[in-house]
Each structure stands twice: as C-alpha cells, then as structure tokens.
Amino acid sequence: MFRKLLIANRGEIAVRIIKACRQLNIKTVAVCSTADRQAWYTELADEVVCIGPAAATASYLNAEAILMAALNTHADAIHPGYGFLAENADFAAMCAECGITWIGPQADQIRLMGDKSQAKDFARQQGVPVLTGQSIQGLAWPQIKQVALKIGFPLVLKASHGGGGKGIRVLQDAQQLHQQLRIARQEAAASFLNDAMYLEQFLPAARHIEVQVLGTGTQVHILGDRDCSLQLHKQKVLEESPASILTANQRLDLNRWSQQLLAQTGYQSLGTIEYLFADGQFYFMEMNTRLQVEHGVTELTTGVDIVIAQIKQAAGEQLTFPATLTPRCHAIEARLTAIQPIEATTIQQFNWPKAVRVDTGYRTGDQFVTMYDGLIAKIMVTGADRAAAVQALQRALAAITWVGPATNLAFLRATAHRSAYIQDQYSIHSLARWEAEEDGPLSN
C-alpha cells in the first residue's frame, strides 16, 4: 500500500479522498492555490503545498508545480480526483516518468477515451451502438456546414476533449452553428486546453444512463448504473442509482455493451461509461476515465467504497466482487450549488440531518471560493425503493439550513415535489423546462 498520497484537486473531492486515505492509513498531501489557503481540506491533510495563484491555469492545472510538490514531499502516488488534470494523459505519463503512481487508467487508455470523437469511432469498431456524429477538427466552415447538414438539425456541438457539460451547444440551424462555434471553441480551449469540436445527432427525448466500472487490467467489474438525466445548462443536478426505468433485460444489454466496449483494452482503475437511452435503445456517448462526481450513490447502493477500491487497485491489491452486484437500496443525490453572480461569500450557517450523507468541502464559517465551480455539497439519501428515496430527499432538502451565498436549494426542493419527477417521467431536457416554469432558478 502507498505510504503517502498527493491529492491533485481541491474542495469536496479532496475531503473525500483524504477520508479514504485515513481508512487505509495513508498520509496525505494537499495542494492549494492562494485562494484556497484556508480551505477545510487543507486542514484535514497531513501536509499542504501552495502551488500557485488563484487562477486554475496557474495552480490546479499546473502539472509541473503539482509534480514538484509530489517529489518534494516524497509522495509515492497522485490521486487527481475529477476535473482539472484528472483526464490529462500527458500528466499521467509524467507521473509514471517520475516514478509516482497515477491513481487512474494508463495514459494510452485516457487518450483513447479522452477524445470524444475518437472514442465514438472506437465504440463503433467494438460493435457498440453510437449516435450519428463526426469530428470537425481541421475543417473549414464550408466543410463544417456540409457535415452539419448531413447529420441534420437540430444537432449538438460538443468539445472533443470536454467534460462537465462545458463547450456543449444544441443548435437549430447553420446560422446558429456559425455564431456559436467560435465561442464554444474558446470555452473548450479555456477548460480543457484543446478546442477540438465535433457534431452529433440530437435526440429530442432521452435519458442519460451511465455505468460504473472498475478495471483491474484483466477484468472489468460492473459496479452498477445511474440515471443522471436531470441536468441544467449541461450540468448534472439530480442523480440516482440504480436507473429505475430499465427492465432486467435492458440492464443486461447495458452491461453487455459496457463489457464489450472495454473487453480488449486491459482497462485499469475506475471509469464511467455514459449512454443516451431512447426508445429502448442505448447509444454510447462517452467514457470518463476517472472517479465520477456522483460516485456516492453507487457506494450507497452497493456498499462498496469506490475510492478505497480505486486506491487499492492502483496499489496492486487483489479486488474481489460478486459476479453481479444487486442494489441493496435506491439512492438519490442532489447537488447544492451557488448561483451566479455570487454576492455574499461567507457561509454563516450550513446544517443537515445526521441520517443524510453530505459530501462537501465547506463548513459553517468558511469563505466560499468564487473562482472555481459552484458546487457546495452533494446531498445523498436512500430508500428501500425509488418512491421511498424520493420522500427521503424531500425531507432532507426541507431540513437543510443554509445562510450564505444564494443557492439552488429552493429549486431542488421544488423539483423534488414535482409530479413528473415523483412519477419518474422526465428526460434530459425536462429540468430546463421546469426552470423556465419557475421563472428562473429559485434561490434560498
């Protein structure tokens, strides 16, 4: 097992990884920007290294500074969490060159799935169903327009190396595509250091279903599925496990496609394979080669500590799971986020019921750091079935007390009581309609 692990991230995921390391008796090194000097996770870690100014490009995306921190503190492993450098193949390779274990897939596996256009081509080659789409990297506008017309409007413009919903546009015609292309490329370059884009068929009604996998190099374990359809501005808001709309046969198909996708790759570490599901058919969308934000709901339904399992796999320890993991409950996660623009930055009060799992990087009295993402906490509940879990979510959201920056808490509460949500009748486009009906995002 590792002696000391550096966490190349911040906030709630840094807290989550520190807690896992404590259970494994691993010392932790936290890195922070100047903006995060007083952050809670820096207090929890055994050591802290400031790696740069507030701008993410000068700190959390600064691979050289992070590697130097690992070498200077004699860390023998780096956990990237999610976001920032978590799916950066070059950084993974740099870690290997420095003799530091990268807690994630090998660099070539990250490269394979990191380019979303290339990943779709690979999926097609493995016989996995994929929506019609094409990369437009290196094409001039007349060629791009021709590709778009061939796919047909409306269509989706996506960053080839994207994630977290950034760089995505749903476009109705060629004029919109021409207007939005430059903006989307700029956003992709700023977020992922790569402005490659591709176009894809748009589905008017679909669910977003994902599969949690853990590879050992010789075997791919399926740890469950999640429904992440409720998204706003391409950001996930409510997630649950298992995906309750699937029949037993559909779940078998989903797991078969996922095994088929990775069968010849020797995949190692955690990964999440994401699909669109419409009219009884799955379409491979992308694979995230990292720990997923919403991993907690799978932990609750399976009883498997996914972060500990990921660390153990990277350390070369043997992992055993049942051939089929049967969910022991239904779990739902709601993301509590700050609403832009953020005016107040002090968290004056933040409390929740003891029976509710809350993953957060903040405490009462902390300053909310405004220059990164708006995630404050992930509120997770369970129930014997989906109906019971929804009721638990309603109670948990009602019981949360929050005084600080404006959040989406009121909107979450309203959503949890919507009849369409309660009845499990929605698509990936529903939350945007619900927000419009509420006349904009409700804040606390």
C-alpha positions in Angstrom: 0.0 0.0 0.0 1.1 3.6 -0.6 2.9 5.4 2.2 1.9 9.0 1.1 -0.6 10.2 -1.5 -0.8 13.7 -3.0 -4.3 14.9 -4.0 -4.2 17.0 -7.2 -7.5 18.6 -6.5 -9.5 20.8 -4.1 -12.8 21.1 -2.3 -15.2 18.3 -1.5 -13.4 15.7 -3.6 -10.2 16.4 -1.8 -12.0 15.9 1.5 -13.5 12.6 0.2 -10.1 11.3 -0.8 -8.5 12.3 2.5 -11.2 10.3 4.4 -10.5 7.2 2.3 -6.7 7.5 2.8 -7.2 7.7 6.6 -9.0 4.4 6.5 -6.1 3.0 4.6 -3.5 4.6 6.9 -2.1 6.6 4.0 -0.5 10.0 4.7 -1.9 12.8 2.5 -0.5 15.9 0.8 -2.9 18.6 -0.2 -2.1 21.2 -2.9 -3.8 24.5 -2.9 -3.9 27.8 -4.7 -3.6 31.1 -2.8 -7.4 31.3 -2.9 -7.7 28.0 -1.0 -5.1 28.6 1.7 -7.8 28.5 4.4 -10.0 25.7 2.8 -11.2 22.9 5.1 -9.4 20.2 3.1 -6.0 21.8 3.7 -6.7 21.4 7.5 -7.5 17.7 7.1 -4.4 16.8 5.1 -1.1 15.8 6.8 0.8 18.2 4.6 -0.1 21.2 2.4 1.8 22.8 -0.5 0.7 26.0 -2.2 1.2 25.5 -5.9 0.3 28.9 -7.3 -2.1 31.9 -7.6 -5.9 31.6 -7.7 -6.2 31.1 -11.5 -6.7 27.4 -12.2 -4.3 27.5 -15.1 -1.5 28.7 -12.7 -2.3 26.2 -10.0 -4.6 23.2 -10.3 -3.8 22.8 -14.0 -0.1 23.4 -13.5 1.2 19.9 -13.9 4.8 20.8 -13.3 4.0 22.5 -10.0 2.0 19.6 -8.8 4.7 17.1 -9.7 7.3 19.1 -8.0 5.1 19.2 -4.8 4.8 15.4 -5.0 8.6 14.9 -5.4 9.4 17.4 -2.7 7.1 15.8 -0.2 8.1 12.2 -1.2 4.6 11.2 -2.2 4.5 7.8 -4.0 1.1 8.3 -5.6 -1.1 11.1 -7.0 -4.9 11.0 -7.0 -6.4 13.5 -9.5 -10.0 13.4 -8.3 -12.3 14.7 -11.0 -11.9 17.8 -13.3 -8.6 19.7 -13.7 -5.9 17.2 -14.7 -8.0 14.0 -13.9 -8.2 13.0 -17.6 -4.9 14.5 -18.8 -3.0 11.7 -20.4 0.2 13.7 -20.6 0.1 14.3 -16.8 -0.5 10.6 -16.2 2.6 9.9 -18.3 4.6 12.5 -16.5 3.8 10.8 -13.2 5.0 7.5 -14.5 8.2 9.0 -15.7 8.8 10.5 -12.3 8.2 7.1 -10.6 5.0 8.2 -9.0 1.9 6.0 -9.2 -1.0 7.6 -11.1 -4.3 6.6 -9.5 -6.2 6.2 -12.7 -6.1 4.4 -16.0 -2.9 4.3 -18.1 -2.1 7.3 -20.3 -3.0 5.4 -23.5 -6.4 4.5 -22.1 -7.1 8.1 -21.2 -6.1 9.2 -24.7 -8.3 6.6 -26.2 -11.4 7.8 -24.4 -10.4 11.4 -23.8 -11.0 12.4 -27.4 -14.8 12.0 -27.6 -14.8 11.7 -31.4 -12.1 9.0 -31.3 -13.9 7.2 -28.5 -17.1 7.0 -30.6 -15.2 5.6 -33.5 -13.6 3.0 -31.2 -17.1 2.1 -29.8 -18.4 1.6 -33.4 -15.5 -0.7 -34.0 -16.4 -2.8 -31.0 -20.0 -3.1 -32.2 -21.4 -0.7 -29.6 -24.3 1.5 -30.9 -23.4 5.2 -31.3 -25.3 8.2 -32.5 -24.5 9.7 -35.9 -21.7 12.3 -35.5 -18.4 13.5 -36.8 -15.3 15.4 -35.8 -14.9 18.9 -37.4 -11.3 19.4 -36.3 -9.3 21.0 -39.1 -12.3 21.6 -41.3 -13.1 25.0 -42.9 -16.6 26.5 -42.5 -18.0 25.2 -45.8 -17.0 21.6 -44.9 -18.4 22.0 -41.3 -21.7 23.2 -42.8 -21.8 20.2 -45.1 -21.2 17.8 -42.2 -23.9 19.5 -40.2 -26.4 19.3 -43.0 -25.6 15.7 -43.5 -26.3 14.9 -39.8 -29.3 17.1 -39.8 -30.6 19.9 -37.5 -31.1 20.2 -34.6 -27.8 18.9 -33.6 -25.3 19.0 -30.8 -21.9 20.8 -30.9 -19.5 19.3 -28.3 -15.9 19.7 -27.2 -14.0 16.6 -28.3 -12.0 16.7 -25.0 -14.8 18.0 -22.9 -16.5 17.1 -19.7 -18.8 18.6 -17.1 -21.1 20.0 -19.8 -18.7 22.6 -20.9 -18.4 23.5 -24.6 -21.8 22.0 -25.5 -24.4 23.7 -27.6 -27.7 22.5 -29.0 -28.2 24.3 -32.4 -31.2 24.7 -34.6 -29.7 25.8 -37.9 -26.5 26.6 -39.7 -26.6 30.2 -38.7 -26.6 29.3 -35.0 -23.7 26.9 -35.6 -21.7 29.6 -37.3 -22.4 32.0 -34.5 -21.7 29.6 -31.6 -18.7 27.7 -33.0 -16.1 30.3 -32.1 -17.5 30.8 -28.6 -17.6 27.0 -28.0 -14.1 26.6 -29.1 -12.9 29.3 -26.8 -14.7 27.7 -23.9 -13.2 24.3 -24.7 -9.7 25.7 -25.0 -10.0 27.5 -21.7 -11.4 24.5 -19.9 -9.6 21.6 -21.5 -6.6 23.2 -23.2 -7.9 21.8 -26.5 -10.5 23.4 -28.8 -11.3 20.4 -31.0 -15.1 20.0 -31.6 -17.5 17.5 -33.1 -21.1 17.5 -34.2 -23.7 14.9 -33.2 -27.3 13.9 -33.7 -29.7 15.4 -31.3 -32.3 13.3 -29.5 -35.5 15.2 -28.5 -36.4 12.8 -25.7 -33.8 10.6 -24.0 -32.5 9.6 -20.6 -28.8 9.8 -19.6 -27.8 6.4 -18.2 -24.2 5.6 -17.0 -22.4 2.5 -15.9 -19.8 2.5 -13.1 -16.9 0.2 -13.9 -13.6 -0.7 -12.2 -11.0 -2.4 -14.3 -8.1 -4.5 -13.0 -6.2 -4.9 -16.3 -7.6 -8.4 -16.8 -11.2 -8.0 -15.7 -13.8 -5.2 -15.9 -16.2 -5.2 -12.9 -19.6 -3.6 -13.3 -20.5 -1.8 -10.1 -23.9 -0.6 -11.0 -25.7 2.0 -13.1 -27.1 5.5 -12.5 -29.7 7.8 -14.1 -28.3 11.3 -14.5 -30.9 12.7 -16.8 -31.8 15.8 -14.7 -29.3 18.3 -15.9 -29.4 22.1 -16.2 -27.1 24.0 -18.6 -25.4 20.7 -19.3 -24.6 20.2 -15.6 -26.0 17.3 -13.6 -28.3 18.3 -10.8 -30.0 15.2 -9.5 -28.6 11.7 -9.9 -29.8 8.3 -8.7 -28.9 4.6 -8.6 -30.0 2.3 -9.9 -31.6 3.6 -13.1 -35.2 2.7 -12.2 -36.6 2.9 -15.7 -34.6 0.0 -17.0 -36.0 -3.5 -17.3 -33.9 -6.5 -16.3 -33.2 -7.3 -20.0 -32.3 -3.7 -20.7 -29.9 -3.7 -17.8 -28.3 -6.9 -19.2 -27.9 -5.2 -22.6 -26.4 -2.2 -20.9 -23.8 -4.2 -19.0 -23.1 -6.3 -22.1 -22.3 -3.1 -24.2 -20.1 -1.9 -21.4 -18.1 -5.1 -21.2 -17.9 -5.3 -25.0 -16.5 -1.7 -25.2 -13.6 -2.5 -22.8 -13.0 -6.2 -23.5 -9.8 -5.7 -25.4 -8.4 -2.6 -23.7 -6.9 -4.0 -20.5 -8.6 -1.2 -18.7 -7.4 -0.3 -15.2 -9.0 1.8 -12.4 -12.4 3.5 -12.2 -14.4 4.6 -15.2 -17.9 5.7 -16.1 -19.4 4.8 -19.5 -22.2 7.1 -20.4 -25.1 6.4 -22.7 -28.2 8.1 -24.1 -31.3 5.9 -23.8 -34.2 6.5 -26.1 -37.0 4.2 -27.5 -35.5 1.2 -25.8 -32.1 1.7 -27.4 -28.7 2.6 -25.8 -26.3 4.9 -27.6 -22.7 5.2 -26.4 -22.0 8.9 -25.6 -18.6 9.0 -23.9 -16.4 7.4 -21.2 -15.0 9.4 -18.3 -11.7 7.8 -17.3 -11.7 8.9 -13.7 -13.7 9.0 -10.4 -17.1 10.4 -11.1 -18.7 13.3 -9.1 -21.8 11.2 -8.4 -19.9 8.1 -7.3 -21.5 8.3 -3.9 -24.9 7.0 -4.9 -23.3 3.8 -6.3 -21.4 3.5 -3.0 -24.7 3.7 -1.1 -26.5 1.1 -3.3 -23.6 -1.4 -3.5 -21.9 -1.0 -0.1 -18.6 -0.7 -2.0 -16.3 2.2 -1.1 -15.3 3.1 -4.6 -12.5 5.5 -3.7 -10.8 2.9 -1.5 -11.2 0.3 -4.2 -9.6 2.6 -6.7 -6.6 3.2 -4.5 -6.2 -0.5 -3.7 -6.3 -1.4 -7.4 -3.6 1.2 -8.1 -1.5 -0.2 -5.3 -1.7 -3.7 -6.9 -4.0 -5.2 -4.3 -6.4 -8.0 -5.3 -10.0 -6.9 -5.6 -13.0 -9.3 -5.5 -16.6 -8.5 -6.2 -19.7 -10.7 -6.7 -20.3 -11.6 -10.3 -23.5 -9.5 -10.0 -23.9 -6.7 -7.6 -27.5 -6.4 -6.6 -28.5 -3.0 -5.3 -29.4 -3.1 -1.6 -31.4 0.2 -1.8 -32.2 3.1 -4.1 -30.0 6.2 -3.7 -30.5 9.8 -4.9 -28.0 12.7 -4.9 -28.9 16.4 -5.2 -26.1 18.9 -6.0 -26.3 22.0 -3.9 -24.7 24.8 -5.9 -24.1 28.5 -5.7 -26.0 30.7 -8.1 -24.0 33.2 -10.2 -23.2 36.0 -9.6 -22.2 35.3 -6.1 -22.5 38.3 -3.8 -22.1 37.0 -0.3 -19.1 34.7 0.2 -19.3 33.8 3.9 -21.1 30.6 4.8 -22.9 31.7 8.0 -24.8 28.5 8.6 -24.9 25.1 7.0 -26.6 22.2 8.8 -28.3 18.9 7.6 -29.9 15.9 9.2 -27.5 13.3 10.7 -29.0 10.5 8.7 -28.2 12.1 5.4 -24.9 11.7 3.7 -23.4 15.0 2.6 -20.1 15.3 0.8 -18.8 18.8 1.0 -15.7 20.9 1.2 -17.3 23.6 3.3 -18.3 24.3 6.9 -20.2 27.0 8.7 -17.9 30.0 8.9 -15.9 29.2 5.7 -15.5 31.6 2.9 -17.0 30.4 -0.4 -14.3 30.5 -3.1 -15.9 32.0 -6.2 -13.3 31.5 -8.9 -13.9 27.7 -9.4 -17.0 25.7 -9.8 -20.2 26.5 -7.8 -20.6 23.1 -6.2 -21.2 23.4 -2.4 -22.3 19.9 -1.4 -23.8 16.7 -2.6 -26.8 15.6 -0.5 -27.4 11.9 -0.7 -30.4 9.8 0.6 -31.5 6.2 0.4 -34.8 4.3 0.4 -36.0 0.8 0.1 -37.2 1.7 -3.4 -37.3 4.9 -5.6 -40.6 6.2 -4.0 -39.1 5.9 -0.5 -35.9 7.6 -1.7 -37.8 10.5 -3.2 -39.6 11.0 0.1 -36.3 10.9 1.9 -34.9 13.5 -0.5 -37.9 15.8 0.1 -37.4 15.5 3.9 -33.6 16.1 3.7 -33.9 19.1 1.5 -36.6 20.6 3.7 -34.4 20.1 6.8 -31.2 21.7 5.4 -30.4 25.1 6.9 -28.2 27.4 4.8 -27.2 31.0 5.3 -24.7 32.3 2.8 -24.3 32.7 -1.0 -27.5 32.3 -2.9 -28.0 28.6 -3.9 -30.3 26.4 -5.9 -31.8 24.9 -2.7 -35.3 26.2 -3.3 -35.2 24.9 -6.9 -34.1 21.5 -5.6 -37.0 21.5 -3.1 -39.5 22.4 -5.8 -38.1 19.8 -8.2 -38.3 17.0 -5.6 -42.1 17.7 -5.3 -42.9 17.9 -9.0 -45.3 15.2 -10.0 -43.3 14.3 -13.2 -40.2 13.8 -11.0 -42.0 11.7 -8.4 -43.5 9.6 -11.2 -40.1 9.1 -12.9 -41.4 10.7 -16.1 -38.8 13.1 -17.5 -35.9 13.4 -20.0 -32.6 15.1 -20.3 -34.4 18.3 -21.4 -37.0 18.4 -18.6 -35.1 20.3 -16.0 -34.6 23.3 -18.3 -38.4 23.4 -18.9 -39.1 23.2 -15.2 -36.6 26.0 -14.5 -38.4 28.2 -17.1 -41.8 27.4 -15.5 -40.3 28.6 -12.1 -39.3 31.8 -13.9 -35.6 31.2 -13.4 -33.7 29.2 -10.8 -35.2 29.6 -7.4 -32.7 30.5 -4.7 -32.8 30.1 -1.0 
